[in-house]
């Protein structure tokens, strides 16, 4: 079902990039290859957008944020400079440690070490049922997704601030069940090939069929037919 929904989503919105299927696993799968080498969580998303299908464990994650927010490692095991956030100050992400600590209170994370691996694939090629669908799109396409989320029930989507996308675009939609949207943060934009005018939207997979159905119906109505 999800593969067909992925194709429909691309066609309706005229997406240039592949939506990405993300799934958390209690044990490593046997039918998908393990990621080769290390990369950041945001880079894994880009790999899947570019057609790669793989799973990743803590051993393949090179970013503290990716480990922390995907729940693959308990942050208590990190070095002190990573636990405090002091490593983010010299590079200019935050001015001081109190600012880091206050910001981190808003970031949701998966429960530490509950899951062993995370799967990634282009949605249209995924042979597993995803937990979250991640999309990079234009502002107009993002607007249409937010409209589709509100179309039948008036529900609000959740806007991300400047927290890491491994939290805002992965853990948050998983844990809240809310469609989330944002602009990405400096780390993701430095490590992904994202255009200045592109935005990000993540959809809990349980909501995807409703979103696609609403998009189809909206396209028959006056306001959206005009576009």
N, C-alpha and C positions, 0 to 999 in steps of 0.2 A: 504493500500500500504506500509506504513512504517514498519509494523510488518514483512511483507514478505522481505522487504529490509534488516531489521535487521537480519533475519535468513540467508539470502544470504551472508551478510557481515561476519557473524561469520564463515560460512562454507568456503568461499573463503580464508579468512585470517587465518583460524584455530585459532580464538580468544579464549582464555581461560576465559576471563571475558566478562560479558554482556555489550554491548553498552548501554548508558543511554539516554533516551529521556527527554529533558527539555523544558518546555513551560511556558511562562509568561501569567498571566490572569488578566483581569481588575476586576474580581470578583471571589470569591471562588467558586469552582465547587460543585455540589451536588452529583455527582456519584462516587466520590473518597474520601477515608477517609483522615482526617486531621492528620498530623504527631503528634504522642504522645510525649510530652516533648519537650525539646530544643536540638538542635544540630547545629553544624557549617555547612555552605554551602558545604564544601568539604566532610563532613561526610554524608550529604544527598545524594551526588553522590555515595558514597560507599554503602549506604543502598539500593539504586536502583540497583547498580551492583549486589547486593546479593539477588535481587528478590522483594524488597518492592515497592509498588505503593502507592503514597500519594501526598498530596499538603501541602505546608508550607506557613505561613504568617510571618510578622515581629515578631509576638509573639513567634514563634517557632525557631527563628534565634538567636543564642547566640554569634555570632561573629560580630564585628563591620564591618569587611570587607564584610562579607556576606550581611549585611544590606545595606551597602553603595553601593556596586557594583551591587547587584541585584535590586537596586532601591526601596527597601521596606521601607526605612526610609531616611528622609532628613538628611544628615550629619551635618547640622547646629544645629540639636537637640542633637548631641552627647556632652558628657562632654568635657571640653577644652583640657584635656590631649589626648583625642582621635582625636579631631579636628586638633591639632598640630602634632600629631604622636609621642609625647614624650614618650608614653607608650611602644613604640617599642625599645627604646634605652637601658633600663636596661637589657632586655633579650638578647641583642646582635644582633638583627635583623639589626639595623643600628648604626653607631657610634655616630651620632648627629642628631639634628632636621633638619638642612638644608639638610642633605642627604635624610631624609625621605621625605621632601617636594619636592625635585627635582625628586625623584623616583615616587611619587604619580602623578606628572604631566603627566606621560606616561600611567597611568592606565585609561582605559575607564570604565564608569559606566552607567547603565541604568538611565533614567531620574527619579529623586526622586518622590516616591509615585504616579507614574503614574499607576503602577500595584499593585494589592492587594495580589496576591499569585503567587507561582511558583509550577508547577507540576513536579514530578519526577517518572520515571518508567523504567524498563528494556525495551529497544526498541522493542524487540520481543513480549512483552506483553502489550505495550501501546495501549490504546483505544482512544488516542488523537493524532492529528498531531503535532509533536514537532516543536520547533523553532530551536533547536540546538541538535546535537547528540554528546555525550562525550564518548571517548574511552580511556581505559588504555590498553597498548599493549607493545610488545617488540619493540626494535629499528628497527628490520627488517620489522615488520608489519607496523610501522610508516612510514618507507621509502617507502613501497609499496603504502600507502595511499597518500603520497606526490607525488609520480610518477603518480598515478591515477588522481590526481587533475590537473597535468600539461599535461597529456597524449594527450588530444584532442585540447587544446588551448594554451599550454605553459604558463599558468597563475602560478604565484608564490603563495606559501602558506606563512603564516605570523608566524614568530618565536616569541615565548614569551620569555621575559627576566625572572627576578625573582619576578615579581609581583604576587599577589594572584590569584589563579586559578578561583575565583569567577569573576574576571575581565578577565583574559587572556583566559580562557577556556569556559566562558559563555557569558559575556557581549560583549567581542570583536567579536566573530564570529556572534553574533546577530546583532551588530551595523555596522560591516564592510562587512558582507557577505563573508568573507574570511575563508578558512580552516586555523586553527591555531594549532600550535604544541609547545611542551615544555617539560620541565623536572619536572614541579611542583615546588612549593616553600617550604621553610622550614616549614611553618605552615601546609600546606596540607600534607606533608610527615610525619610530627609528629602526625597528627590526622587521617591518613588513613593507611590501611594495604597495602602499596605499596612497591614492591620489589625494591632494589637498581637499578636493570637493566631495570625497566619499564619506559616508557615514556607516554605522554598524547597527544591526538589529538582530536580536536573538529571540527565538520563539520556543517555548516549551513544546516538545513534540506532541503532547496530548492536545494542544490547541491548533496544530497545523491544519488538520482537515477543515476545521471551522473557518480558519483564516482564508484558505484557498477557496472554499465555497462562497464566502462573503465577497472576495475579490471578483469572482465570476459574476455574481449578482450585481455588484456595484457597477461593473463595466457595461451593464445594460441600462443604467440610469443616466439621466440628463447631465448631471455635473461631471461624471467621469467619462461618459461618451464624448464629451467636448474635448477631452484631452487625449 
